[in-house]
Amino acid sequence: MDYTELFYPPRFAVGPGSIQAIADFIKEANLTCALIVTDAFLASSPVTAAVTEVLKKAGIPYYVFDRVIPNPDAATVDAAAALYAEKKCDHLIAVGGGSPIDVAKGASLVAANGGSIQHYIGLNRTVHQGAPVIAVNTTAGTGSEVTQAFVLTDREKHTKAVSIDHHCLVAFAVSDPYLMQDLPAEVTAATGMDALSHAVEAYCAVNHNPFTDGLALQSVSLVDRSFLTVLEEPRDLDGRTDMCWAAALAGYAFSNSGLGLIHSIGFQLENICPLPHGQAVGLFMPYVMDFHRQIIPERIADLGVACGFSDQSLAAKQVVGHFYGLVRAAKIPTLREVGFSAADIPALAAMAMTDPTLATNTVQPTVEEVEEIIESAYCDDLR
């Protein structure tokens, strides 16, 4: 049978003050004890304090796992799952961006299915729905709060594994812009680029459908409207709310349609040069779009129309240049600036060809074409 099945969280709260809904959800679900999953910095920040205050007022006991690291590994997930079992918790509350949310999602699978998260890396490897997760998103970018994916790093092999499992979908996603008003500019920039790249790739992915198309185009429009605003005015609540919506809509979209070449190259660059994920994908986004402009010009043009370029015949070229400008405004470093060598172009291209996100790219490029894209980015020749 030829049909499409969609996966997304059953509940999602977005907007100023939405963290207050956490207590209502916990009580309605008859949950009793939470494990908060976060990193050491956030654990002592006003952001986590705002969440724990909600729990305290509602009389909900909790424990804290604050050992999440950037680009988390399987050991971190298993450690969180072990504490969850030791403290007899019955739900998890992730506080943070993609890393804490991914760890909580992974730990939820271990809690419900046993063993180690290593057993479940891949495509739909679990049998049981994970333990309930409340994802309190503190950045507007990864979309992890609404996706059926989590990413773990193998530090010995210097590789990343993207796992897809609908059993890791969170029970309740929360994006409260109040929690994002004090984000450092570089975090706002990188996560905004991540959100935009998700929307672009979801719209161009081979598995796109009417549901994901609408979400992706709306996400692009919201980023175009508010990304520069939050960079210049980080406490602009309307802009932050727009970016919350943009990240979530893009997450819904790519979780159901797939990603592509931007992430294939970006993920592998991170294995060569340690830089934030949003910077890695932002760096390559306009160059991959320019490549796709030759193959699916009408899809790229649609992205331009979503940004206000009304002439369909010109919109594809215009939006590539426009997004290049957003990358520059976000101060995303160039390949040269992150220490990447031209001699590494063939190796990076070969690695990108093996990345699982390439499977849903709109076309399967040759390794030579990927090398040309990377060389264009290295030479910065869209300027």
HUURVEN-V317382 format. One record per run of one state. SS is the DSSP state (A for helix, B for strand, O for the rest). FROM is the first residue (numbers start at 1). TO is the last residue. If there is no record, write none. Layout:
SS&FROM&TO ; SS&FROM&TO
//
This chain:
O&1&10 ; B&11&14 ; O&15&17 ; A&18&28 ; O&29&32 ; B&33&39 ; A&40&43 ; O&44&45 ; A&46&58 ; O&59&60 ; B&61&68 ; O&69&73 ; A&74&86 ; O&87&90 ; B&91&96 ; O&97&97 ; A&98&113 ; O&114&116 ; A&117&120 ; O&121&122 ; B&123&123 ; O&124&131 ; B&132&137 ; O&138&148 ; B&149&154 ; O&155&158 ; B&159&164 ; O&165&165 ; A&166&168 ; O&169&171 ; B&172&175 ; O&176&176 ; A&177&180 ; O&181&184 ; A&185&204 ; O&205&209 ; A&210&232 ; O&233&236 ; A&237&257 ; O&258&260 ; A&261&272 ; O&273&276 ; A&277&293 ; O&294&296 ; A&297&306 ; O&307&311 ; A&312&329 ; O&330&341 ; A&342&353 ; O&354&355 ; A&356&360 ; O&361&366 ; A&367&379 ; O&380&383
//
